[in-house]
Every structure is written in C-alpha cells, then in structure tokens.
Amino acid sequence: DLPLTTQFAVGNTVRVRNIHPAGHTRLPRYVRGKPGLVTRYYGIYDLQDTMPAGMEAPPQPLYAVRFDGQELWGPEAEANSMVYLDMWESYLEHA
C-alpha cells in the first residue's frame, strides 16, 4: 500500500462539498457548500461514514476547519463567531 497524501495544508481555504450520501454521514448539512479555513491537520484516521459496523473503515486525512458564523448563518449571526469542525478529506474541495 502506498502512503496517503494530503490534498490540503494548514492555511488553505477549502469548500465543503455539497453532497448528500445515502445512509449515515458525519457531515453537517449547515456547512455543505460553505467555505472554511484549514486550521489543523490531525493525521490519518478511519472514515467511519462509509462502512457498516464490523467492517474495516478506509483511512483518510482528517482536518480541523474553521467557519465564519456569518458565512454559515448570515448577518443575524453573532459578530466574530467561529465554528470549528473536524472534517475528513473527502468532505472538502479546493475553494
């Protein structure tokens, strides 16, 4: 097996893919299609979304992504609010 390479680095602006997979996902709907900033790279972890219990989950890079509250909820959001979410690489695309 070849080692996994990362598509993103800390400081990269990303966009969350607007996907609607069948079954379970840990991708919150309120961030789909929204831009964010990669603030941390955690390493390679098993993507739990894709596999039923008892099956081996495929490994993927995992990142912390920061979202601006007003980008998520509009001008009604509290000024300077931020949301941080841990996101697998398959959730993200280049902005």
Order of alpha helices (4+ residues) and beta strands (2+ residues): beta-beta-beta-alpha-beta-beta
